Amino acid sequence: MSYRTTTLGDGTVAFDRGTSLLVSGSSMDVQEHIYDLLSEAGEADETTILISTDRGAPEVVRSLRKRDAFDAGRVGFIDCTGREGPEEVAGAPVRRLGSPGDLTGMSLEFAKLVDRFDDAGAGDRIRVGLASISTLLMYTDVRTAFRFLHVFTSRIRSGGLFGIFAMDPGMHDQQTVNTIRAVFDCEAGIADDGDVDLRGSGFVTE
């Protein structure tokens, strides 16, 4: 069964299991689209794991609640902002890292959350969000980021998950943008007027 969304333009888009999508555009617009895409998980009895480099877990919870899309039993966070806080927010598990540059910690905590949801019977279908790659690139070089994303998207592919990654191309040179783009199956470019240009493979428009 595919992962479906109605938030990327007109109609429904169905993404194959294992697909990784890059959502590109200005930072604020992209963040909102990431939350919209993740919020649809609840309607399909899917689980959400969000890796946040920009916003703390409490702020993300508020954004999901505004969309009526928060189920503590099916949501987990990896908070990379470096802020201290509890291991749960509104009943949802939170793994905390000291920096968006801790890519090893990010991978380890992601694996722990997947195992946790598997043990609870909620790990079969997971939407994975990472917001954002642009912040990650402030803490590591593009070659290291590329290797991390290549391995991470391979994990998403093998697990039949749906990866949703944010990037603001305006924050990087064209070579960096092209290098990062090469990791992903498809890209949704968000224009300033809100139009979405969806291109690549791993999806069909219904």
Buried (B, 14 or more C-beta within 10 A) or exposed (E): EBBBBEBBBEEBBBBBBBBBBBBBBBBEBBBBBBBBBBBBBBEEEBBBBBBBBBBBBBEBBEBBEEBEBBBEEBBBBBBBBEEEEEEEBBEBBBBBBEBBBBBEBBBBBBEBBBEBBBEEEBBBBBBBBBBBBBBBBEBBEBEBBBEBBEEBBEBBBEBBBBBBBBBBBEBBEEEBBEBBBEBBBBBBBBEEEEEBEBEBEBBEEE
